[in-house]
Amino acid sequence: MSSNAPQPQPGILEISPYVPGESEVPGGLKPIKLSSNETPLGPSPRAIAAYKSAADSLDRYPDGAATALRAAIARQYGLNPDRIVCGCGSDELINLLAHAYVGPGDEAIYSQHGFLMYKIATLSSGGTPVPIDEKDYRADVDAILARVTPKTKLVFLANPNNPTGTYIPHGEVRRLHAGLPSSTLLVLDAAYCEYVRRNDYEAGLELVATTSNTVMTRTFSKIYGLAALRLGWAYCPAAVADVLNRVRGPFNVSAPSIAAGVAALEDKAHVEKAVAHNDRWLPWVAAEVEKLGIGVTPSIGNFLLMHFPPAKGKDAASADEHLKARGIILRRVAAYGLPNCLRMTIGTEPDNRAVVAALAEFMGRK
Ligand SMILES: Cc1ncc(COP(=O)(O)O)c(C=O)c1O
C-alpha cells in the first residue's frame, strides 16, 4: 500500500473480522445448521404476521425512537421506557457502547473466552482489549478486578457466556460491580438469559435499576427467533441512554423489526415452548455426547461446548469435517481460544439425534 493511501484509525487493521456460523455444506445437502445459536422453533407466528403487515408501509421511515417497542419491553419487565435503547441487534449496542466510552489509551476488559464482539468493538474504537483468564471456563471475578485500572472504561460480561455456556451467579456479578470504580461501565450481555433456569441467576435489571454504571443488553435473535431482523435493546442508566441516543443512527431499527418485536414479546407461550424444548434437549445432548467420550462444559444456554480428544483423527477439526460430510454444521471456536472444541446449538429432536448418531460414528461407537 502506498504511504499516501487512506489509512484507517489505529487498531482497525488489528481486527480479525467476525466469522459468522457457516450455513452451507459440500454436495448441496440441505444442512442441519446448528452453528449460530438460533432457535429451532422459529419466531412466533404473531411476529411473522406483524412483520408481513409492515410491508404495506415500506415507503415511510420508521419511528426513530422505536416508541412502541420500548413501551412493550417496559410493560413486560416493569421498566422505565426512557432508559431503554433499541439497536440493530445487540451487536450494534455493544459497538455503540465501545464507541462512546472507549478511545485510544483506554481499556475494555472481558473474559478469556468471552463473546468475540467485545474485542472487535474495542479495537474499532481505538481502545485496548484486555482479556482475563477464566477458571473452569467461567469468568473469574477476582482476576477481572485485579486487572482494573483508571484506564478501564468498560467491563463486558456475557452471562451466560457464548461459546462456553457458563454463567456466574448474581452474587458474583454484584461483587464484580462493587469492586469497580464508579467511572467504569459494567456491560451485562444477557443474550441468552431467557433460557436460564437457575435461582441464583439474574440478567441484570436490578443492577441497572440501582446503579449508575451498569448496562444490560438483550437480543431478539435467540429465543425470539428474529435473528434475520437484527433487533436488540439495552437497559441503561438515564445518562448512558442519553449518550447512546446521541451516537446511534436516527433510524437504526426498521419498522418491520419494531412491529415483529412487539408481537414476539406478546407471545409468551411461544417463548415458554422454546424454554421447555431446551430444558428437554440440552441435558439429553450433553449426556449422550459425554457417553461417547467427548467432554462437555455444563451449559445453561441453548448451546453446548464440546471438547474433543486431542488424538489425531479424533480432534475438533476432524469431527467438524466428519459432521459436515453428513450435512451437519456446528461451530468451530478456535477464534475464541478453543481450538479443540465445537459448539453445538440445541436443535429440533431429529437434528439433535442426527448429531449424536454422527458423533457416535466419529468416535467409533457404532
Ligand atoms: C453473547 C452474545 N451477545 C450478543 C450477541 C449478538 O446478538 P445480536 O444478534 O442481537 O446482535 C450474540 C450472538 O451470537 C451473543 O452470543
The ligand as an SDF file (V2000), in Angstrom:
LIG
                    3D

 16 16  0  0  0  0  0  0  0  0999 V2000
  -23.2780  -13.2850   23.9990 C   0  0  0  0  0  0  0  0  0  0  0  0
  -23.8270  -12.6680   22.7660 C   0  0  0  0  0  0  0  0  0  0  0  0
  -24.0820  -11.3630   22.7660 N   0  0  0  0  0  0  0  0  0  0  0  0
  -24.5850  -10.7450   21.6800 C   0  0  0  0  0  0  0  0  0  0  0  0
  -24.8440  -11.4450   20.5240 C   0  0  0  0  0  0  0  0  0  0  0  0
  -25.3240  -10.6660   19.3280 C   0  0  0  0  0  0  0  0  0  0  0  0
  -26.6400  -10.8320   19.1050 O   0  0  0  0  0  0  0  0  0  0  0  0
  -27.4410   -9.9170   18.0740 P   0  0  0  0  0  0  0  0  0  0  0  0
  -27.9570  -10.8500   17.0650 O   0  0  0  0  0  0  0  0  0  0  0  0
  -28.5210   -9.2930   18.9260 O   0  0  0  0  0  0  0  0  0  0  0  0
  -26.5250   -8.8930   17.5190 O   0  0  0  0  0  0  0  0  0  0  0  0
  -24.6010  -12.8090   20.4630 C   0  0  0  0  0  0  0  0  0  0  0  0
  -24.8490  -13.5530   19.2180 C   0  0  0  0  0  0  0  0  0  0  0  0
  -24.3560  -14.6100   18.9830 O   0  0  0  0  0  0  0  0  0  0  0  0
  -24.0770  -13.4420   21.6180 C   0  0  0  0  0  0  0  0  0  0  0  0
  -23.8020  -14.7460   21.6160 O   0  0  0  0  0  0  0  0  0  0  0  0
  1  2  1  0
  2  3  1  0
  2 15  2  0
  3  4  2  0
  4  5  1  0
  5  6  1  0
  5 12  2  0
  6  7  1  0
  7  8  1  0
  8  9  2  0
  8 10  1  0
  8 11  1  0
 12 13  1  0
 12 15  1  0
 13 14  2  0
 15 16  1  0
M  END
$$$$
